């Protein structure tokens, strides 16, 4: 756990609210999410977080005027703190590019968020009501050939070219895992059926 001086009082960042890879030093100035105020042994305790997905949302709201004004909205977010975050964004105003707004000119806005998160990778994905399109985008940068949906089980079987298989799954399954959290569907990734058939026929 880390004690944080926030001016008039002290707050606490529990171990589970820390970014696992982040090294903290005495007198370091950082930004935190005020996550909770709870009853402590003697008095109320202020709980801070840097690992919560909501923290990323608040950082984008700080850096992107279109989010703070409401013309761009973060629809869903999936995060493995310290490693990678995926967000879907949508615009409620015609002519406003939600992804471009979050990236900023020459990437300056998303870079400011990444710097605050100690280099955590952030994927910004356009929101779509079309589930297949959303799953395709969520698995980016991998190329997707086709998707089969099982609506009862809320499960998607995604077929990708063989050279995109490891990219779609990601290191230790991370890309597919985050895409599943982002869309709310269970995602299984397999090599493109057409290529499998061709391989067998040789």
C-alpha angles and dihedrals in degrees: 000000000000127000113217127198106220097174114266094028145008127262133195130233106195118217092253090056094057125098099251096222096044121107114209126203135195115275092011114151114225141162119244140185112240095226105171148347111217139171112270132190094272105010143345116308123217110217119206130191140193096171099059116106088228088066090065090050091053092048090054090048088054094049101036116060090194090063095047090048092049098241090112122041132194101226101184136000135195121187142182098186118235093014116050144343130192121198132181117214134193135185124227092190124073114244095022113119105213096197093044091048091055095043094047129198109326088353093291097141099048089042090057089054092045091050091052089051093052095253099317110166116244126198114197112202130186112244116239132185086212102090094204091053091047092052091047091052093043091057093051138159083043119086115240122209100186144338131217116200127206102195095186093057093031087231129144124201106204122197119203134176113268092250090056097046099094091042092052093049094040130199108327088351093296101136094051091042093053091045089054092050090047096052099031091233129114107247127203119185124208137167115273110281093222092055092047090054091048091050092052093048095057 
